[in-house]
């Protein structure tokens, strides 16, 4: 089992067990998902301190090529990302 003192959702806990997780308190986010050469790479989820989330794919540390960004107030974007930003 993971010995961590953070409240993860069951989905986040499963991702953390299956792949890995990274907590960045300075920039205010948690990452759950796959890594390649110490960068976010493959399927993953970013959860930001303000309550917004990004779920989707990462390539060498950047969001993309496809994902879903959900803001804290419920607005969302589903689609393509290029160089880490919504595109399309």
Buried (B, 14 or more C-beta within 10 A) or exposed (E): EEEEEEEBEEEBBEBBEEBBBBEEEEEEBBBBBBBEEEEBBEBBBBBBEEEBBBBBBBBEBBBBBEBBBBEEEEEEBEEBBEEEEBEE
